[in-house]
Structure formats: C-alpha cells, structure tokens
Amino acid sequence: MAWNNGRHHTSGAGYDLKIKIVDRDHYFDPTWKSVFLYLEGNSHPVEINIGKQSFWGSTCRELINKEIGVWLRANNLAPWPKSKPPKLPLGVVGNQEFKVLKPVHL
C-alpha cells in the first residue's frame, strides 16, 4: 500500500510503500541490507535500504526511496484522497528483487 508522511511534495519526497508484517516476514530476509524494486514502466530498479531497525519493527515497515514518490505522481496515483492510498500489488521477481504494479482499479 502507498504511504505518505502528510506532505505531498511534488518532488516525490515523503511517499513510500508500506508492507504488511506477514508479507515482510514471508518475502524479506533480515540478513539483506537492501532490495531492488522495479516500478512498473521503469526499466531500472530502485535500490531500497531495508537493513534498518525501522523496517523490521512493528510500526514502520516502509520501503523508502524518493523514486517511489516520483513514480506514484507520474502515474497519477498520488496525491490521493484522505485515508484512501492506492493498494499496489507487490510481486517477487528474484532474490532480493520485487516489482510494484499499478493497481487495476483506482
């Protein structure tokens, strides 16, 4: 699911992807320092730091990189109506590689 810190910057800053605990624990490995995220329509992945306590805690769990916000805004997925962030499918591509797809229905 998309997430924002409350400031909808046109630069893309402040946007992230929040991962459910069950998905994080199933698909991500705590020994990894980073993962690579392919954003649908982009040819190169974005490297995301997950080697930090906030990702493995019970409250944050965000994949953080400004390029996520740039992608969300470029695809008219952000900003969104209050309390209605888009739910974005996240798929496994390979070892430490994931792909985020645009939602079918907005």
Protein Blocks (a to p, Z undefined) as FASTA:
>chain_A
ZZdehiacfklpoiacdddfklmmmmpcfkbmbdcdddehiabdcdddfbbfklmmmklo
pacdfklmmmmmmnopaccdehiaccdddddfbghiacddddfbZZ
